[in-house]
Amino acid sequence: MEPSSPEWDDKAARLRISTVGRISGKQHEVIVDFVSDNESIYITGVRNKRDWIKNILRNSDVEVTIKDIRKKMVANLVQSEEKRASIQKLYKKKYPIISRLVRLAGPGKRVFKLTVR
């Protein structure tokens, strides 16, 4: 699922991500905000202590659903501060009200790049 493909809808506000529980081994689904830059999809959480974030850190294989499209993907941690700053700008543009309250991709936040497996 690439943002530039015809099936992609980057105007969707949220996506559903399914992770494997790090303790239970069972599938867990949550809905999260996301942004894209026409090349990749990025997700982050308001709090790093969310179970879905801990699950991804243990097992990066995820399933992502946007609208009715479901794909197997890999979530890789974004390390570059420069890239994180550009992702923060994407969040500010897409979610202006939330971004005023919370630094979604700011320092200390875990940001993941989603790529097709």
Summary of the structure (lengths in Angstrom):
residues: 117
radius of gyration: 13.3
end to end distance: 9.6
largest distance: 37.3
contacts: 327
relative contact order: 0.23
helix: 24%
strand: 36%
